[in-house]
Amino acid sequence: MVFNRFYQPDIDLEELEITPNVLLSNRYEMRVPLTWIGILFGRVKANLAATSGAHNAEDMIKLLMAGAEVTILCSALLRNGVNHIRHVENGIREWMEAHEYESVRQMQGSMSQVRCFEAAASERAQYMRAVKGLQHAMVTRRQTWKVPNGTWSIFAACHRRAAVDGDLRQIGPPGLGIPHP
């Protein structure tokens, strides 16, 4: 299993004793296992089981495509009951039919880093997409940063760029740590 949730007890300060504290996962916790299963698939001789964050058919499909052989949805079953399995199974089956997959084995690892044409380029592209999405979110909130030379708008920081050897680098004022060409 990759990234299994550890039991994390709490301390009752009034009774001065260790108390159970079971926290169920949420869908956003799937990102770490998704990333590492995608990296490890095809590089280690092990069956990868994904835990933490799988709650529905979409989550399970993503983990399988990253390279998981098994996906675990314990928190979803505790929240929704055992019949939730039928809903998830139907969702996976419908998605596979719509996207012309004949088996789970066919999609397993299809989106892993090993199966990417150029893993480093793919990783960089994913990073750039994430940063671009973050830029948009930050710019729409009109935040500003305080830097040694005064206030500097995020909008200016995010949009002042230069092409250097075919690679985009962000340019900012001196002292901010953003590389200049």
Secondary structure in CASP SS format (residue, H / E / C, confidence):
PFRMAT SS
TARGET T0000
AUTHOR 0000-0000-0000
METHOD secondary structure of the structure
MODEL  1
M C 1.00
V E 1.00
F C 1.00
N C 1.00
R C 1.00
F C 1.00
Y C 1.00
Q C 1.00
P C 1.00
D E 1.00
I E 1.00
D E 1.00
L C 1.00
E C 1.00
E C 1.00
L C 1.00
E E 1.00
I E 1.00
T E 1.00
P C 1.00
N C 1.00
V C 1.00
L C 1.00
L C 1.00
S C 1.00
N C 1.00
R H 1.00
Y H 1.00
E H 1.00
M H 1.00
R H 1.00
V H 1.00
P H 1.00
L H 1.00
T H 1.00
W H 1.00
I H 1.00
G H 1.00
I H 1.00
L H 1.00
F C 1.00
G C 1.00
R C 1.00
V C 1.00
K C 1.00
A C 1.00
N C 1.00
L C 1.00
A E 1.00
A E 1.00
T C 1.00
S C 1.00
G C 1.00
A C 1.00
H C 1.00
N C 1.00
A H 1.00
E H 1.00
D H 1.00
M H 1.00
I H 1.00
K H 1.00
L H 1.00
L H 1.00
M H 1.00
A H 1.00
G C 1.00
A C 1.00
E C 1.00
V E 1.00
T E 1.00
I C 1.00
L C 1.00
C H 1.00
S H 1.00
A H 1.00
L H 1.00
L H 1.00
R H 1.00
N H 1.00
G C 1.00
V C 1.00
N C 1.00
H H 1.00
I H 1.00
R H 1.00
H H 1.00
V H 1.00
E H 1.00
N H 1.00
G H 1.00
I H 1.00
R H 1.00
E H 1.00
W H 1.00
M H 1.00
E H 1.00
A H 1.00
H C 1.00
E C 1.00
Y C 1.00
E C 1.00
S C 1.00
V H 1.00
R H 1.00
Q H 1.00
M H 1.00
Q C 1.00
G C 1.00
S C 1.00
M C 1.00
S C 1.00
Q C 1.00
V C 1.00
R C 1.00
C C 1.00
F C 1.00
E C 1.00
A H 1.00
A H 1.00
A H 1.00
S H 1.00
E H 1.00
R H 1.00
A H 1.00
Q H 1.00
Y H 1.00
M H 1.00
R H 1.00
A H 1.00
V H 1.00
K H 1.00
G H 1.00
L H 1.00
Q H 1.00
H H 1.00
A H 1.00
M H 1.00
V H 1.00
T H 1.00
R C 1.00
R C 1.00
Q C 1.00
T E 1.00
W E 1.00
K E 1.00
V E 1.00
P C 1.00
N C 1.00
G E 1.00
T E 1.00
W E 1.00
S E 1.00
I H 1.00
F H 1.00
A H 1.00
A H 1.00
C H 1.00
H H 1.00
R C 1.00
R E 1.00
A E 1.00
A E 1.00
V E 1.00
D C 1.00
G C 1.00
D E 1.00
L E 1.00
R E 1.00
Q E 1.00
I C 1.00
G C 1.00
P C 1.00
P C 1.00
G C 1.00
L C 1.00
G C 1.00
I C 1.00
P C 1.00
H C 1.00
P C 1.00
END
